[in-house]
């Protein structure tokens, strides 16, 4: 891991004034990548968020002078192809960050050119930041695994393998969409406790899941696993992720093969990829209670113990349709922290994913799984916050929620903040529940 450098200096300021606001998610110390356009008939291109603006890298490549090697790295980005840039690996990723940081800094002589390349974020239409070919979702929070397991297996909430192996399943990449998506309530088959036969209809127990998503960098060839060190070097960045879940469909279908229709209908991610380099000041030790077994050797290293985790603050907010009609602001349902919630680090999950020879490709997405904290109010899902429907959550105005209702909007928020470092954020991850599609059609 490369530690903090001049791009992380908390005193560094940008000539983009909004980037110097203390509450912005996107100061010059962040510089996340996203894919955008301003009109529907335009091609997508990659931009960098800076304050309340987007630096259009297509215009920046055309209008601003750059060293030759930087111009080469900007080519795929100006064409809207973040995957091709990811495939170049960590060294170009770090070097381009340094070049962009210098160009956007307060005393840059490139500012007269780049001022012409700014687009207000309010005018940008965002898409998925890259092409996501494959999606795997892990089960990395031991607190989530324990609290949910306790609902179904009070005497033995954790399965015997949990402390030893990073648990995951292969999800559905085709239904991943960017923040702002509307999610029709899924139809499916489920069984009510008082009935002998399953029924078909709209899910009655629709839930969200607070997660982070890891985007793979260069990846690996089939049959060539990544070491823990190689995995640490390769992950490109993080996004916020909401892996919506139909709990009633899931409880009926998941045995013996795991989640299927209960999870494949929708996944929401935030539009901006916060790169590994931007997160360096917020790395944290990988620590476990001494009562837990140590990882097997292929998942263990001194470096992973020293800085394997990332200190990311996480929140879930909800606004019901009735709250919107009354002009009420969203209410915070829970908060947690990635480093406290995750039983495995990013590098461990990536190394484990490849240890059987599986090939990861640039832009593949690895979900962390629901990131719940150790206390009840830190639950990363309504299933946990409502104790499986036994203790409904009370909203402003007297509404209650055990699971999501039509019209509910769920907002995930995340940021990193530490003494001696500049606060950086992830931007929005928002989705709204729509009524189910009538099926079969009349």
Secondary structure, 3 states (H helix, E strand, C coil): CCCCCHHHCCCCCECCHHHHCCCCCCCCCCCCEEEEECCCCCCCEEEEEECCEEEEHHHHHHHCCCCHHHHHHHHHHHCCCHHHHHCCCHHHHHHHHHHHHHHHECCCCCHHHHHHHEEEHHHCEEECCCCCCCEEEECCEHHHHHHHHHHHCCCCCCCCCCCCCCCEEECCHHHEEECCEEEECCEEEECCCCCCCCEEEECCCEECCEEEEEEECCCCCCCCCCCHHHHHHHEEEEEEEECCEEHHHHHHHCCCCCCCHHHHCCEEECCCEEECHHHHHHEECCCCCCCCCCCCHHHCCHHHHHHCEECCEEEEEEECHHHHHCCCCCEEEEEEEHHHHECCCHHHHHHHHHCCCCCCCCCCEEECCCCCCCCHHHCCCHHHHCCCCCCCEECCCCCEECCCCCCCEEEEEEEECCCCCCCEECCCEEEEEECCCCCCCC
